[in-house]
Amino acid sequence: MVFKCQENWLPSDDVIIGITSGASTPDKVVEDIIKVLLKFKAPGLVFQSLPS
């Protein structure tokens, strides 16, 4: 499934975004969503996962 995102949908100033997931949602899925959101707000940010 492919979703098309409208450009400039996220406000340019500071935002608070809540992310929830069920127990069966893999951590990797949540991490990928966070990475996508960070790309919108901080395009040059380098994201590294902490070792578990």
N, C-alpha and C positions, 0 to 999 in steps of 0.2 A: 504494500500500500504506500502510495506517495502522496504527501500533503504539499500543497503549494501555499507558501506564506506570503501574506501581503507585506510589502516593504514599508518600513518606518512605522510598524504597529506598536513598537515598544517606545515609551516616552524617552526623550534624550536626557532628562534629569534622573536623579536617584529613584530607584524603585525597590519595593520589597515583594519578592515572589515566594510563595509557599509551594513546596513540592511534597506530595504525599505518595506513598506506594504501599501496596499490600505485601504481606510476608512472602508471597511467592514471586514477587518481582525481583529479578536479579539485580545486585548492586551495580553491575555494569550498565544496565538500562538507565538507572537513575543518574549515574555518572555521565553517560552520553547526553542526557537531557541538560544537565548542568553545563556541560561543555558548549552545547549549542547556544544556551542563553548567554553564557559569558562571551561568546564570539560577537554577539550583538552589542553588548555593553562595553567590552574591552577587547577590541580586535587583536591587539598586539600581545595580549596576555598569554603566557605559557602555562599550561595546565599539566601538573604531574600528579599521579595518584600516589598516595602514601602506601608503603608496604603494609600488608595485613598480617 
